[in-house]
Amino acid sequence: MLSTYVRVPHGTDPKPAALTEILWSAQKKHVFLARPLDLKITPISGGISQLATLMSLAPDNGHDAYRVDSETVPCPHT
């Protein structure tokens, strides 16, 4: 399982940004993603806003945060 996080402007579809981020993360970590890609996109904006409030920071209300998960497969032997 490969996980990453993405932020997009409020009200924007997170799928394009999530796809780009998960592909980039897999490339950096040399991980093979299971095909067909089945991205699990989970909103986490509420938790991020709560954490910002606890840290006395202003929450970023202009963006939504998401966690992106994708299944991986073992690397083939070379």
PyMOL commands that set and color helices and strands:
alter all, ss='L'
color gray80, all
select helices_A, chain A and resi 15-29+45-54
alter helices_A, ss='H'
color red, helices_A
select strands_A, chain A and resi 2-9+32-33+40-43+63-70+72-73
alter strands_A, ss='S'
color yellow, strands_A
deselect
rebuild
show_as cartoon
